[in-house]
């Protein structure tokens, strides 16, 4: 049985990810942020006996999510497209409020930016209390 060429093209799949939409500098930023989250997940390589599983608690902290946030932030603030520090801070402002308290407690042992992350988390808590 011979299948016509146009029919084959209907089954062709194209995979498009945010990585295809970012430049090399933005991809490197996503990798750097992901490395920061990996350090939080692993207590920066220190051996700790944990009751909870940090990787499972850190939802929305995968490379695809970070690349998507970079793309969104760069489109929202086109003048800040090359400002890695601004983009990184915006990503932390989005993701840190989603962290469980167990993650916040572990950040002191693992994150280089521990104080900044905890400040973002505390600001979220203040905002939550002001709604009551």
ZADO-1210 file (C-alpha; in nm, 4 decimals, padded with zeros to 6 digits):
<atoms>
<atom x="00.0000" y="00.0000" z="00.0000" code="UNK" pos="1"/>
<atom x="00.1390" y="00.3363" z="-00.0998" code="UNK" pos="2"/>
<atom x="00.0746" y="00.6350" z="00.1297" code="UNK" pos="3"/>
<atom x="00.0646" y="00.9759" z="-00.0324" code="UNK" pos="4"/>
<atom x="00.3185" y="01.2326" z="00.0836" code="UNK" pos="5"/>
<atom x="00.0658" y="01.4950" z="00.2061" code="UNK" pos="6"/>
<atom x="-00.0858" y="01.2380" z="00.4388" code="UNK" pos="7"/>
<atom x="00.2508" y="01.1757" z="00.6019" code="UNK" pos="8"/>
<atom x="00.2965" y="01.5460" z="00.6795" code="UNK" pos="9"/>
<atom x="-00.0261" y="01.5486" z="00.8789" code="UNK" pos="10"/>
<atom x="00.1352" y="01.3143" z="01.1280" code="UNK" pos="11"/>
<atom x="00.4565" y="01.5117" z="01.1579" code="UNK" pos="12"/>
<atom x="00.5111" y="01.6596" z="01.5008" code="UNK" pos="13"/>
<atom x="00.7142" y="01.9630" z="01.5910" code="UNK" pos="14"/>
<atom x="00.8293" y="02.0194" z="01.9461" code="UNK" pos="15"/>
<atom x="00.8652" y="02.3831" z="02.0408" code="UNK" pos="16"/>
<atom x="00.9959" y="02.4755" z="02.3822" code="UNK" pos="17"/>
<atom x="01.0759" y="02.8055" z="02.5466" code="UNK" pos="18"/>
<atom x="01.4433" y="02.7281" z="02.4910" code="UNK" pos="19"/>
<atom x="01.3770" y="02.7829" z="02.1186" code="UNK" pos="20"/>
<atom x="01.2530" y="03.1356" z="02.1962" code="UNK" pos="21"/>
<atom x="01.5401" y="03.2433" z="02.4240" code="UNK" pos="22"/>
<atom x="01.8856" y="03.3663" z="02.3331" code="UNK" pos="23"/>
<atom x="02.2010" y="03.2059" z="02.4690" code="UNK" pos="24"/>
<atom x="02.2376" y="03.4563" z="02.7543" code="UNK" pos="25"/>
<atom x="01.8822" y="03.3851" z="02.8718" code="UNK" pos="26"/>
<atom x="01.9359" y="03.0086" z="02.8479" code="UNK" pos="27"/>
<atom x="02.2484" y="03.0441" z="03.0628" code="UNK" pos="28"/>
<atom x="02.0468" y="03.2496" z="03.3145" code="UNK" pos="29"/>
<atom x="01.7835" y="02.9739" z="03.3306" code="UNK" pos="30"/>
<atom x="02.0577" y="02.7184" z="03.3949" code="UNK" pos="31"/>
<atom x="02.2074" y="02.9376" z="03.6687" code="UNK" pos="32"/>
<atom x="01.8709" y="02.9770" z="03.8426" code="UNK" pos="33"/>
<atom x="01.8105" y="02.6030" z="03.8114" code="UNK" pos="34"/>
<atom x="02.1499" y="02.5405" z="03.9744" code="UNK" pos="35"/>
<atom x="02.0428" y="02.7643" z="04.2649" code="UNK" pos="36"/>
<atom x="01.7289" y="02.5554" z="04.3082" code="UNK" pos="37"/>
<atom x="01.9353" y="02.2358" z="04.2869" code="UNK" pos="38"/>
<atom x="02.1540" y="02.3628" z="04.5713" code="UNK" pos="39"/>
<atom x="01.8432" y="02.4266" z="04.7792" code="UNK" pos="40"/>
<atom x="01.7160" y="02.0770" z="04.7009" code="UNK" pos="41"/>
<atom x="02.0417" y="01.9142" z="04.8038" code="UNK" pos="42"/>
<atom x="02.1407" y="02.1400" z="05.0956" code="UNK" pos="43"/>
<atom x="02.4330" y="02.2505" z="04.8776" code="UNK" pos="44"/>
<atom x="02.5713" y="01.8966" z="04.8784" code="UNK" pos="45"/>
<atom x="02.5775" y="01.8701" z="05.2575" code="UNK" pos="46"/>
<atom x="02.4598" y="01.5458" z="05.4082" code="UNK" pos="47"/>
<atom x="02.1449" y="01.6108" z="05.6071" code="UNK" pos="48"/>
<atom x="01.8922" y="01.3697" z="05.7445" code="UNK" pos="49"/>
<atom x="01.5553" y="01.4988" z="05.6298" code="UNK" pos="50"/>
<atom x="01.2048" y="01.4010" z="05.7166" code="UNK" pos="51"/>
<atom x="01.0713" y="01.5654" z="05.4011" code="UNK" pos="52"/>
<atom x="01.1699" y="01.5340" z="05.0370" code="UNK" pos="53"/>
<atom x="01.2741" y="01.8772" z="04.9076" code="UNK" pos="54"/>
<atom x="01.2730" y="01.7875" z="04.5359" code="UNK" pos="55"/>
<atom x="00.9109" y="01.6778" z="04.5602" code="UNK" pos="56"/>
<atom x="00.8145" y="01.9917" z="04.7511" code="UNK" pos="57"/>
<atom x="00.9723" y="02.2272" z="04.4982" code="UNK" pos="58"/>
<atom x="00.6983" y="02.2257" z="04.2397" code="UNK" pos="59"/>
<atom x="00.7263" y="02.4761" z="03.9533" code="UNK" pos="60"/>
<atom x="01.1051" y="02.4809" z="03.9918" code="UNK" pos="61"/>
<atom x="01.2035" y="02.2957" z="03.6769" code="UNK" pos="62"/>
<atom x="01.3983" y="02.4239" z="03.3785" code="UNK" pos="63"/>
<atom x="01.0946" y="02.4529" z="03.1506" code="UNK" pos="64"/>
<atom x="00.9079" y="02.6638" z="03.4046" code="UNK" pos="65"/>
<atom x="01.2077" y="02.8921" z="03.4543" code="UNK" pos="66"/>
<atom x="01.2595" y="02.9362" z="03.0787" code="UNK" pos="67"/>
<atom x="00.8898" y="03.0198" z="03.0415" code="UNK" pos="68"/>
<atom x="00.9143" y="03.2804" z="03.3158" code="UNK" pos="69"/>
<atom x="01.2218" y="03.4350" z="03.1544" code="UNK" pos="70"/>
<atom x="01.0349" y="03.4577" z="02.8242" code="UNK" pos="71"/>
<atom x="00.7322" y="03.6147" z="02.9950" code="UNK" pos="72"/>
<atom x="00.9399" y="03.8670" z="03.1911" code="UNK" pos="73"/>
<atom x="01.1437" y="03.9652" z="02.8841" code="UNK" pos="74"/>
<atom x="00.8231" y="04.0320" z="02.6913" code="UNK" pos="75"/>
<atom x="00.6657" y="04.2224" z="02.9799" code="UNK" pos="76"/>
<atom x="00.9764" y="04.4377" z="03.0391" code="UNK" pos="77"/>
<atom x="01.1541" y="04.4631" z="02.6997" code="UNK" pos="78"/>
<atom x="01.3900" y="04.7344" z="02.8267" code="UNK" pos="79"/>
<atom x="01.5144" y="04.4955" z="03.1013" code="UNK" pos="80"/>
<atom x="01.5750" y="04.2043" z="02.8606" code="UNK" pos="81"/>
<atom x="01.9520" y="04.2107" z="02.9210" code="UNK" pos="82"/>
<atom x="01.9368" y="04.2744" z="03.2956" code="UNK" pos="83"/>
<atom x="01.9954" y="03.9270" z="03.4398" code="UNK" pos="84"/>
<atom x="01.9727" y="04.0453" z="03.8015" code="UNK" pos="85"/>
<atom x="01.6308" y="04.2013" z="03.7406" code="UNK" pos="86"/>
<atom x="01.5004" y="03.8891" z="03.5629" code="UNK" pos="87"/>
<atom x="01.6356" y="03.6621" z="03.8368" code="UNK" pos="88"/>
<atom x="01.4714" y="03.8738" z="04.1085" code="UNK" pos="89"/>
<atom x="01.1393" y="03.8681" z="03.9226" code="UNK" pos="90"/>
<atom x="01.1555" y="03.4892" z="03.8956" code="UNK" pos="91"/>
<atom x="01.2272" y="03.4567" z="04.2673" code="UNK" pos="92"/>
<atom x="00.9350" y="03.6931" z="04.3405" code="UNK" pos="93"/>
<atom x="00.7083" y="03.4587" z="04.1462" code="UNK" pos="94"/>
<atom x="00.8390" y="03.1231" z="04.2709" code="UNK" pos="95"/>
<atom x="00.9460" y="03.1856" z="04.6312" code="UNK" pos="96"/>
<atom x="00.5922" y="03.2579" z="04.7588" code="UNK" pos="97"/>
<atom x="00.5003" y="02.9083" z="04.6371" code="UNK" pos="98"/>
<atom x="00.7657" y="02.7452" z="04.8577" code="UNK" pos="99"/>
<atom x="00.6626" y="02.5370" z="05.1558" code="UNK" pos="100"/>
<atom x="00.7958" y="02.6491" z="05.4934" code="UNK" pos="101"/>
<atom x="01.0196" y="02.3410" z="05.5002" code="UNK" pos="102"/>
<atom x="01.2028" y="02.4754" z="05.1974" code="UNK" pos="103"/>
<atom x="01.2410" y="02.8190" z="05.3537" code="UNK" pos="104"/>
<atom x="01.3872" y="02.6575" z="05.6660" code="UNK" pos="105"/>
<atom x="01.6411" y="02.4674" z="05.4552" code="UNK" pos="106"/>
<atom x="01.7491" y="02.7717" z="05.2544" code="UNK" pos="107"/>
<atom x="01.9802" y="02.8959" z="05.5304" code="UNK" pos="108"/>
<atom x="02.1923" y="02.5840" z="05.4769" code="UNK" pos="109"/>
<atom x="02.1923" y="02.5802" z="05.1018" code="UNK" pos="110"/>
<atom x="02.1329" y="02.9047" z="04.9168" code="UNK" pos="111"/>
<atom x="02.3849" y="03.1739" z="04.8410" code="UNK" pos="112"/>
<atom x="02.0980" y="03.4216" z="04.8285" code="UNK" pos="113"/>
<atom x="01.9359" y="03.2954" z="05.1480" code="UNK" pos="114"/>
<atom x="01.8567" y="03.6371" z="05.2955" code="UNK" pos="115"/>
<atom x="01.7043" y="03.7708" z="04.9724" code="UNK" pos="116"/>
<atom x="01.4890" y="03.4602" z="04.9300" code="UNK" pos="117"/>
<atom x="01.3698" y="03.4695" z="05.2905" code="UNK" pos="118"/>
<atom x="01.2907" y="03.8421" z="05.2571" code="UNK" pos="119"/>
<atom x="01.0763" y="03.7674" z="04.9507" code="UNK" pos="120"/>
<atom x="00.8985" y="03.4896" z="05.1412" code="UNK" pos="121"/>
<atom x="00.8410" y="03.7114" z="05.4455" code="UNK" pos="122"/>
<atom x="00.6986" y="03.9845" z="05.2231" code="UNK" pos="123"/>
<atom x="00.4474" y="03.7285" z="05.0923" code="UNK" pos="124"/>
<atom x="00.3502" y="03.6400" z="05.4487" code="UNK" pos="125"/>
<atom x="00.3001" y="04.0085" z="05.5365" code="UNK" pos="126"/>
<atom x="00.0827" y="04.0537" z="05.2274" code="UNK" pos="127"/>
<atom x="-00.1259" y="03.7502" z="05.3219" code="UNK" pos="128"/>
<atom x="-00.1909" y="03.8868" z="05.6722" code="UNK" pos="129"/>
<atom x="-00.2892" y="04.2293" z="05.5362" code="UNK" pos="130"/>
<atom x="-00.5778" y="04.0701" z="05.3428" code="UNK" pos="131"/>
<atom x="-00.7602" y="03.9710" z="05.6661" code="UNK" pos="132"/>
</atoms>
